[in-house]
Amino acid sequence: MKLAMIGFGQAGGKIVDKFLEYDERTGSGIVKAAIAVNTARPDLLGLERIPQEQRVLIGKARVKGHGVGAKNELGAEIAEEDIGEIQAAIDNIPVHEVDAFLIIAGLGGGTGSGGSPVLAKHLKRIYTEPVYGLGILPGSDEGGIYTLNAARSFQTFVREVDNLLVFDNDAWRKTGESVEGGYEEINDEIVRRFGVLFGAGEVDAGDNIAESVVDSSEIINTLAGGGVSTVGYKAERVKEESSGGLLSRFKSDESSQMDSATMTSRIDSLVRRATLGRLTLPCEAEGTERALVVVSGPPKYLNRKGIEQGRKWLEEQTDSMEVRGGDYPLPEPNVAAAVLLSGVHDVPRIKELQQVAIEAQENIDSIQQESEENLETLVEDEEDELDPLF
């Protein structure tokens, strides 16, 4: 699947940079175009692979390249005002060659959380290609303002995109891990999972031919209908024959040829562990509206029967008849399963964010009402004080 990726804000730009690195390493070709948008000049300068001419600094007149300081509403205002500058960069993209737009943003800060829904709405007005979001939720230890920003942004972002894929930092940060080290590892995890998912179908001709092709239309159909999506992933390393005589778990003992029954079982197991393991957004698989299974790895280790068995198991787990599946040959020493669950419902983290948004709105209404009452009282007191003078 060929994507026009737009990283909005610091987290978004870094992740798009990582996707370009993934493309170089695997030859997947999923990033047809890459753009970074930010209100902070240092964040744009710190990027390594996104071309300089595709780095867009917005809000120069208002914040002078210093960022919006986690002010969500200011980020949205600046995106509205400077949407023309972002569009000028998008105009350089050969849109007729892309399957979809993917806007990537951290939802806890100000620039990405405020600006990404604005951009999504703008793109959907102009283009017929799907517009997806990849939203990164902040960890609960990052502070109340970031959680509140995420609660506000999430509701708007999911409404403006064709589907919102979510990665929850809260489920991935390790205790005692440094912030910088933690984010670096998280970004690697994001790219690994979504790289396998979006890379399906983008394999050059030659030896790496998929047995059961997953093309861009399969991904688009799985994401159709809107809502929220999460991705599971599980990989096993393929070990070549060693001097000690140990063979890959995916090889037979005698001839190094694939043992069909073992392969079927192994791939089925990978699909199950990817689904029931740590998802990008923790939730229950039951009730998922649509799903997609992609198994990647060296072509000789991919097994159609195992993929089909895993797909049927996923149908039972989700109670959905819209479960697609296929393989994605990759020149890497891993056999991996990526499972996309689209249109998920039973998501505790989203319920938590919705509650935060409701409470925040109630507090805002209460504060506004109190302010109005105080103003009325102040005016009445002043009138009482002035009456005797006339």
C-alpha positions as CSV (number, residue, x, y, z in Angstrom):
1,M,0.0,0.0,0.0
2,K,1.5,3.3,-1.0
3,L,0.9,6.1,1.4
4,A,1.4,9.9,1.6
5,M,2.5,10.2,5.2
6,I,2.2,13.5,7.0
7,G,3.8,13.8,10.4
8,F,2.0,16.5,12.4
9,G,4.0,17.7,15.5
10,Q,7.1,16.3,17.1
11,A,6.0,12.7,17.6
12,G,4.4,12.6,14.1
13,G,7.6,13.8,12.4
14,K,9.8,11.4,14.2
15,I,7.6,8.4,13.3
16,V,7.5,9.4,9.6
17,D,11.3,9.6,9.7
18,K,11.3,6.0,11.2
19,F,9.0,4.8,8.4
20,L,11.4,6.1,5.8
21,E,14.2,4.2,7.6
22,Y,12.0,1.1,7.5
23,D,11.4,1.6,3.8
24,E,15.1,1.8,3.1
25,R,15.9,-1.4,5.1
26,T,13.1,-3.6,3.8
27,G,12.4,-2.1,0.4
28,S,8.7,-2.2,1.2
29,G,8.0,1.1,-0.7
30,I,5.1,2.1,1.4
31,V,6.1,5.8,1.8
32,K,5.4,7.4,-1.5
33,A,5.7,10.9,0.0
34,A,6.7,12.2,3.4
35,I,5.9,15.6,4.9
36,A,6.5,17.0,8.4
37,V,4.5,19.8,9.8
38,N,5.3,21.6,13.1
39,T,5.2,24.9,14.9
40,A,8.6,24.3,16.5
41,R,11.7,24.9,14.3
42,P,14.1,22.7,16.3
43,D,11.8,19.7,15.9
44,L,11.9,20.0,12.1
45,L,15.7,20.5,12.2
46,G,16.1,17.3,14.2
47,L,14.6,15.1,11.5
48,E,17.0,13.0,9.4
49,R,15.2,11.6,6.4
50,I,12.3,13.8,5.5
51,P,13.5,16.1,2.7
52,Q,14.1,19.7,3.7
53,E,11.6,21.1,1.2
54,Q,8.9,18.8,2.7
55,R,9.3,20.2,6.2
56,V,6.7,22.8,6.9
57,L,6.9,25.4,9.7
58,I,3.5,26.9,10.5
59,G,2.5,29.6,12.9
60,K,5.7,31.7,12.2
61,A,3.8,35.0,12.8
62,R,2.2,33.8,16.1
63,V,4.7,31.6,17.9
64,K,7.9,32.4,15.8
65,G,9.1,28.8,15.6
66,H,8.9,28.1,19.3
67,G,5.9,25.7,19.4
68,V,2.5,26.1,21.0
69,G,3.4,24.9,24.5
70,A,0.9,22.0,24.6
71,K,-1.9,24.5,23.9
72,N,-4.3,22.3,21.8
73,E,-6.7,25.1,20.7
74,L,-3.8,27.3,19.6
75,G,-2.4,24.4,17.5
76,A,-5.8,24.0,15.8
77,E,-6.1,27.8,15.1
78,I,-2.6,27.9,13.6
79,A,-3.4,24.9,11.4
80,E,-6.5,26.6,10.1
81,E,-4.7,29.8,9.4
82,D,-1.7,28.2,7.7
83,I,-3.5,25.4,5.9
84,G,-2.3,26.9,2.6
85,E,1.3,26.4,3.5
86,I,0.7,22.7,4.3
87,Q,-1.3,22.4,1.0
88,A,1.7,23.8,-0.9
89,A,3.8,20.9,0.3
90,I,1.1,18.4,-0.5
91,D,0.8,19.8,-4.0
92,N,4.3,18.3,-4.6
93,I,3.0,14.8,-4.0
94,P,2.0,12.7,-7.0
95,V,-1.4,12.0,-5.4
96,H,-2.6,9.9,-8.3
97,E,0.1,7.4,-7.3
98,V,-0.9,7.0,-3.6
99,D,-3.6,4.7,-2.2
100,A,-4.3,6.9,0.9
101,F,-3.1,9.7,3.2
102,L,-1.9,8.8,6.7
103,I,-1.7,11.7,9.2
104,I,0.5,10.7,12.2
105,A,0.4,12.7,15.4
106,G,0.9,12.5,19.1
107,L,-2.4,13.4,20.7
108,G,-1.1,14.7,24.0
109,G,0.8,17.8,22.8
110,G,-0.5,21.0,21.2
111,T,0.6,21.1,17.6
112,G,-0.3,17.5,16.5
113,S,-3.4,17.1,18.6
114,G,-4.8,20.4,17.6
115,G,-3.7,20.5,14.0
116,S,-4.1,16.9,12.7
117,P,-8.0,16.9,12.8
118,V,-7.9,20.2,10.9
119,L,-5.7,18.8,8.2
120,A,-7.8,15.6,8.0
121,K,-10.9,17.6,7.4
122,H,-9.2,19.7,4.7
123,L,-7.8,16.7,2.9
124,K,-11.2,14.9,2.8
125,R,-12.8,18.0,1.2
126,I,-10.2,18.0,-1.6
127,Y,-9.2,14.4,-2.4
128,T,-11.1,11.2,-3.0
129,E,-8.3,9.0,-1.5
130,P,-9.0,7.7,2.0
131,V,-7.6,9.8,4.9
132,Y,-6.4,7.8,7.9
133,G,-5.0,8.9,11.2
134,L,-2.4,7.3,13.4
135,G,-2.9,8.8,16.8
136,I,-0.5,8.2,19.7
137,L,-2.1,8.5,23.1
138,P,0.1,9.8,25.9
139,G,1.1,7.8,29.0
140,S,-0.9,8.6,32.2
141,D,2.4,9.7,33.8
142,E,2.9,12.5,31.3
143,G,0.6,14.9,33.1
144,G,-3.0,16.0,33.2
145,I,-2.8,18.5,30.3
146,Y,-1.6,15.8,27.9
147,T,-4.4,13.5,28.9
148,L,-6.9,16.3,28.5
149,N,-5.5,17.2,25.1
150,A,-5.7,13.6,24.0
151,A,-9.3,13.4,25.2
152,R,-10.3,16.5,23.2
153,S,-8.3,15.6,20.1
154,F,-9.4,12.0,20.0
155,Q,-13.0,12.8,19.7
156,T,-12.4,15.3,16.8
157,F,-9.8,13.2,15.0
158,V,-11.8,10.0,14.9
159,R,-14.7,12.0,13.4
160,E,-12.6,13.7,10.7
161,V,-10.7,10.6,9.3
162,D,-11.9,7.5,7.5
163,N,-10.3,5.4,10.3
164,L,-8.2,6.2,13.3
165,L,-5.5,3.7,14.1
166,V,-4.3,4.1,17.7
167,F,-1.2,3.4,19.7
168,D,-1.4,3.8,23.4
169,N,1.9,4.8,25.1
170,D,0.4,3.9,28.5
171,A,0.4,0.2,27.5
172,W,4.0,0.2,26.3
173,R,6.2,2.4,28.5
174,K,8.3,0.3,30.9
175,T,8.6,1.1,34.5
176,G,11.8,3.0,35.3
177,E,12.6,3.5,31.6
178,S,14.0,6.9,30.5
179,V,11.5,9.1,28.6
180,E,13.8,9.4,25.5
181,G,14.7,5.7,25.5
182,G,11.1,4.7,26.0
183,Y,9.9,6.8,23.1
184,E,12.6,5.5,20.8
185,E,11.6,1.9,21.5
186,I,7.9,2.8,21.2
187,N,8.5,4.4,17.8
188,D,10.3,1.3,16.6
189,E,7.4,-0.8,17.7
190,I,4.9,1.5,15.9
191,V,6.8,1.3,12.6
192,R,7.4,-2.5,12.9
193,R,3.7,-3.2,13.3
194,F,2.2,-0.8,10.8
195,G,5.1,-1.3,8.4
196,V,4.1,-5.0,8.0
197,L,0.5,-4.1,7.8
198,F,0.8,-1.4,5.1
199,G,3.6,-3.1,3.3
200,A,1.3,-6.0,2.2
201,G,1.0,-6.1,-1.5
202,E,4.0,-3.9,-2.2
203,V,6.4,-6.7,-3.2
204,D,8.5,-6.5,-6.3
205,A,8.4,-9.2,-8.9
206,G,10.9,-12.0,-8.7
207,D,11.3,-14.6,-6.0
208,N,9.2,-12.8,-3.4
209,I,5.8,-13.6,-4.7
210,A,2.9,-13.9,-2.3
211,E,0.9,-17.1,-2.3
212,S,-2.3,-15.3,-1.1
213,V,-2.0,-11.7,-2.0
214,V,-3.1,-8.9,0.3
215,D,-3.3,-5.8,-1.8
216,S,-4.2,-2.2,-0.9
217,S,-7.9,-2.7,-1.6
218,E,-8.0,-5.4,1.1
219,I,-6.6,-2.9,3.6
220,I,-8.9,-0.1,2.5
221,N,-11.9,-2.4,2.7
222,T,-10.9,-3.5,6.2
223,L,-10.6,0.1,7.3
224,A,-13.8,1.2,5.6
225,G,-16.6,2.2,7.8
226,G,-14.6,4.4,10.1
227,G,-14.1,4.0,13.8
228,V,-11.0,3.0,15.8
229,S,-8.5,0.3,14.9
230,T,-5.7,-1.5,16.7
231,V,-2.9,-3.8,15.6
232,G,-1.4,-6.9,17.1
233,Y,2.0,-8.3,16.2
234,K,4.0,-11.4,16.9
235,A,7.2,-12.6,15.4
236,E,9.5,-15.7,15.6
237,R,13.1,-15.6,14.4
238,V,14.0,-18.0,11.6
239,K,17.3,-19.7,12.7
240,E,19.5,-21.1,10.1
241,E,21.2,-24.5,10.6
242,S,24.1,-24.1,13.1
243,S,27.2,-26.2,13.8
244,G,25.4,-27.7,16.7
245,G,22.7,-29.1,14.4
246,L,19.9,-26.9,15.6
247,L,17.5,-26.1,12.9
248,S,14.8,-23.5,12.6
249,R,11.6,-24.3,14.3
250,F,10.1,-23.8,10.9
251,K,12.3,-26.6,9.3
252,S,12.0,-30.3,9.2
253,D,14.9,-32.3,10.7
254,E,15.9,-34.3,7.6
255,S,15.9,-32.2,4.4
256,S,15.5,-28.6,5.5
257,Q,12.2,-28.6,3.5
258,M,9.1,-27.1,5.1
259,D,7.0,-29.6,7.1
260,S,3.5,-28.6,6.1
261,A,1.7,-29.6,9.3
262,T,4.3,-27.9,11.6
263,M,4.2,-24.8,9.5
264,T,0.4,-24.7,9.6
265,S,0.4,-25.0,13.3
266,R,3.2,-22.4,13.8
267,I,1.5,-19.7,11.7
268,D,-1.9,-20.4,13.3
269,S,-0.2,-20.0,16.7
270,L,1.4,-16.7,15.6
271,V,-1.9,-15.3,14.5
272,R,-3.5,-16.2,17.8
273,R,-0.7,-14.8,19.9
274,A,-0.7,-11.6,17.8
275,T,-4.4,-11.1,18.5
276,L,-4.4,-12.1,22.2
277,G,-1.1,-10.4,23.0
278,R,-0.2,-6.7,23.4
279,L,-2.2,-4.7,20.9
280,T,-1.4,-1.1,20.0
281,L,-4.6,-0.2,21.7
282,P,-5.6,-2.8,24.3
283,C,-9.1,-4.1,23.8
284,E,-11.2,-7.2,23.4
285,A,-11.3,-8.8,19.9
286,E,-15.0,-9.8,20.4
287,G,-17.3,-7.5,18.5
288,T,-14.7,-6.2,16.1
289,E,-16.4,-5.2,12.9
290,R,-13.7,-6.1,10.4
291,A,-10.2,-7.7,10.6
292,L,-7.2,-8.5,8.5
293,V,-4.3,-11.0,9.0
294,V,-1.0,-10.5,7.3
295,V,1.8,-13.0,7.7
296,S,5.3,-11.8,6.6
297,G,8.7,-13.4,6.3
298,P,10.9,-15.3,3.8
299,P,8.7,-16.8,1.1
300,K,9.6,-20.4,1.8
301,Y,8.5,-20.1,5.4
302,L,5.0,-18.8,4.5
303,N,2.2,-21.3,4.5
304,R,-1.3,-20.6,3.0
305,K,-3.0,-23.3,5.0
306,G,-1.7,-21.8,8.2
307,I,-2.8,-18.3,7.3
308,E,-6.3,-19.6,6.3
309,Q,-6.6,-21.5,9.6
310,G,-5.5,-18.4,11.6
311,R,-8.1,-16.3,9.6
312,K,-10.9,-18.7,10.4
313,W,-9.9,-18.7,14.1
314,L,-10.0,-14.9,14.0
315,E,-13.5,-15.0,12.5
316,E,-14.7,-17.0,15.5
317,Q,-13.0,-14.6,18.0
318,T,-14.4,-11.4,16.5
319,D,-17.7,-12.9,15.4
320,S,-17.2,-11.1,12.1
321,M,-17.6,-12.4,8.6
322,E,-15.3,-9.6,7.3
323,V,-11.9,-11.1,8.1
324,R,-9.3,-11.0,5.3
325,G,-5.9,-12.6,5.2
326,G,-2.8,-13.2,3.1
327,D,1.0,-13.2,3.2
328,Y,3.7,-10.6,2.7
329,P,7.1,-11.9,1.6
330,L,9.9,-10.0,3.3
331,P,13.7,-10.6,3.2
332,E,14.0,-10.6,7.0
333,P,15.0,-13.4,9.4
334,N,11.6,-13.4,11.0
335,V,8.2,-14.9,10.4
336,A,5.6,-12.5,11.8
337,A,1.9,-12.1,12.0
338,A,0.2,-8.6,12.0
339,V,-3.5,-8.6,12.9
340,L,-5.6,-5.5,12.2
341,L,-8.8,-5.2,14.2
342,S,-10.9,-2.4,12.7
343,G,-14.1,-1.0,14.3
344,V,-13.3,-2.1,17.8
345,H,-15.8,-1.3,20.6
346,D,-14.8,-2.7,24.0
347,V,-11.8,-0.3,24.7
348,P,-11.3,0.7,28.3
349,R,-8.8,3.5,27.4
350,I,-11.2,5.2,25.1
351,K,-13.9,5.1,27.8
352,E,-11.5,6.7,30.2
353,L,-10.6,9.4,27.7
354,Q,-14.3,10.1,27.1
355,Q,-14.9,10.4,30.8
356,V,-12.0,12.9,31.1
357,A,-13.5,14.9,28.2
358,I,-16.9,15.0,29.9
359,E,-15.5,16.0,33.3
360,A,-13.3,18.7,31.7
361,Q,-16.3,20.1,29.8
362,E,-18.4,20.1,33.0
363,N,-15.6,21.9,34.8
364,I,-15.3,24.4,32.0
365,D,-19.0,25.0,32.1
366,S,-18.9,25.3,35.9
367,I,-16.0,27.8,35.8
368,Q,-17.7,29.9,33.1
369,Q,-21.0,29.9,35.1
370,E,-19.1,30.9,38.3
371,S,-17.3,33.6,36.4
372,E,-20.6,35.0,35.0
373,E,-22.2,34.9,38.5
374,N,-19.1,36.7,40.0
375,L,-19.3,39.3,37.3
376,E,-23.0,39.9,37.9
377,T,-22.4,40.2,41.6
378,L,-19.5,42.6,41.0
379,V,-21.7,44.8,38.8
380,E,-24.5,44.8,41.3
381,D,-22.2,45.8,44.1
382,E,-20.7,48.6,42.1
383,E,-24.2,49.9,41.3
384,D,-25.2,49.7,45.0
385,E,-22.0,51.7,45.9
386,L,-22.8,54.3,43.2
387,D,-26.5,54.9,44.0
388,P,-26.1,57.2,47.0
389,L,-24.0,59.6,44.9
390,F,-26.8,60.4,42.6
